[in-house]
C-alpha cells in the first residue's frame, strides 16, 4: 500500500536563502529530466509521453509558485531576493521549454483516438500554448522571444517591488481623526510630538477615507496614496508596455491586448472593448443618480460646491447611507471581530461543501502569525490552506490567494495561501473589521476552495484554478453573496461585547445601503478595465500614460483627474493582469448567473453547493469554462441576472 500523501511544500520557505534556491533548482532539474523523457519517448510513447510532459511543467509550476509566494510574503529580505532570482530562473526555463520544437513535436504527434475528453482538452490547449509561445518560428525569432520574456519577468518584479516597498506616511493632528471608530483611534495614538502617523497601507487608508471628517486630511492621504511607486514606476511601466508590444508583434499580433485576450473566454481585444462599453452604458444612468446624491449631500455643508472630489467620495457615500438609508457602517463593525469572522468562514464553507478544517499547529510556516489548516472530508486529507492575514513590512499590500503547491490525483496534495492585510488583534483590543473586509475574506477564500477542491485532477496542468483567466474570479465573486444573508451572518457575526448575533433588520438596512453607489462602483471598475486594455492597445512609443489615465478617468467616472497624481504607477494589476482587468466584471456577470440556484434553495442548503462543487470546482481546468457553467446551470451563461442586479 502506498504512503498517504502529505502536504510538504511550506518547508521550502522555512530554511536559508541558499536552501530555498536549491529547492527551486531541484524542481527545475526534474522538469528538464521529464522534458527529455517526453522528447525521447516521442509520439510513439502515447500516454507516457503526455505524462512526462505534464510532469515537466508541473515541476516548474511548483518552483514558480513557491518563488512568487516567498517574494511577496517572506519576512527575510535576503530570502525575498533569493525568491526573486529563482522566479527569473524558473521563468527562463519555462520559456525555453515552451519554445522547444522537439517537445512540441512529441506532443503534436500523439494519436487523439481513444483519449478521454479531459486528456484531449489538455493536448489541444498545450499545443495552442506552444504555438502562441512561438515554437514554430525560426531560431532567431525564438531567441528574441526568450530574451523579451526574461526581461518582462524582471520588469514586472521591479514594478511590484516599487509598489510594495513604497509605504508613505502622513503626520496629522489628533483632531484629524474626528469621525474614525474608537478602536481605530486607540490603535493610532499620538507620538512623542503629539501628532498621529498614518500610512498608505489599506488598514489605514480605507477607514480614514471613509470616516475622517477632515476633507483636508483626506485629500492629503489620498494624494499620498496616488504617489506610491512614483516616480520610478513611470519609467518601469513604459518599459513594460514597450517590451510587451515588441513581443506581441514578434509573435504576429498587432498589440499585446490582441495577444493576451485571444485564449480567454472573451476571445479578442475588440470583444473586450465592446464588453467594457456595454457594462459602462448599462451603469451610466445609475452612476449619474449616485453622483447627484453625493453632490447634493456635499452642498449641505458647502452650498457653492460644483463637484465632488475623489477624496470626498467614500466619506460622502458613507453619509448618504447613514442619513438616507439609515445605515452607518461603523454600527456593524462590533459584529465583525476578526477571530469570529475567520471561524465563520471556515464553518459556513465547511457546512455547505461537506468538508472540515483541522488546525495543523506543527506545519512549517514562514512567519509566526501564519496559520495552517488541513482540509478534510470523511477523515481523508484533501489539502492544506495557510492564512497569512495581517500587514507587515516587506509583505504584499493587497489581498490574494497564492498557490504553494498544485494538487494532482495520486501525486501531490494542493496547498494554497490566503495573503491579506486585515487588522491585527491584540490583547485587550479585538480587531474589528469592516463589512467590506468580510466580503473580501469570503472572496479570497473562494479561490482557496477552488484550488483545493479542484486540486485532484488526473493532469497537473488542469489542477485547481487552471481555467480561462476570465473565469477564475467567478467562483470567488459568487461566494461574496453569503456575506449579505442574515441567516449566514447570524452564525458568526456576534457583538464583540454582548455576544448577540447581528440583527436581521440591521443586515437588511446594510443591504439596502449597499445598493446605493453601485453605479459608481461599476463605472470605477470600467475605468480600471479600460485603463488596463487601452494601455496595451496603443503604440507605447507615443503613449503618455498619465494623460491616458486622466482621459479615461474623466470618461468613465464623474471625478476629475488630479494633476500631480499617478494612479497607474501603483496599479499592481498591470503586472499580473496586464490588459485583462476586464475579467473581474466578466466573471461577475457569470457569478450572478451561477448564484441563481443558491438563491432559490437557501444559502445554507448544501444541495446546490455539492452539485456546484462537482460541476464547477472539482473539474479544475479539465473543460472549457463555458462548459463547466453549462453543466451546473443546464444552459449557457446569460447577462440577465447581472442586469437585474444592476437595476435592483
Secondary structure, DSSP 8 states (H G I E B T S, - for coil): --------GGGGGSS-HHHHHHHHHHHHHHHHHHHHHHHHH-GGGTHHHHHHHHHHHHHHHHHHHHHHHHHHH-S-HHHHHHHHHHHHHHHHHHHHHHT-HHHHHHHHT---TT--HHHHHHHHHHHHHHHHHTTTS-HHHHHHHHHHHHHHHHHHHHHHHHHHT---EEEEEGGGGTTS-HHHHHTS---TTSEEEEESSHHHHHHHHHH---HHHHHHHHHHHTTTTTTHHHHHHHHHHHHHHHHHHHTT-SSHHHHHHTTSSS-SHHHHHHHHHHHHHHHHHHHHHHHHHHHHHHHTT-TT--S--TTTHHHHHHHHHHHHSS--THHHHTT-BHHHHHHHHHHHHHHHHT-EEEE-TTS--SSTT-EEEEEEETTEEEEEEEEEEE--TTS--S-EEEEEE--BTTTB-EEEEEEEEE---BTTB--B--HHHHHHHHHHHHHHHHHHHT---SSGGG-TT-S-GGGTTHHHHHHGGGGG-HHHHHTT-B-TTT--B--HHHHHHHHHHHHTTHHHHHHHHHHHHHHHHHHTTS-GGG--HHHHHHHHHHHHSSS---TT--GGGG-THHHHTTT-TTHHHHHHHHHHHHTHHHHHH-TT-HHHHHHHIIIIITTTTSS-HHHHHHHHHSS---SHHHHHHHH-
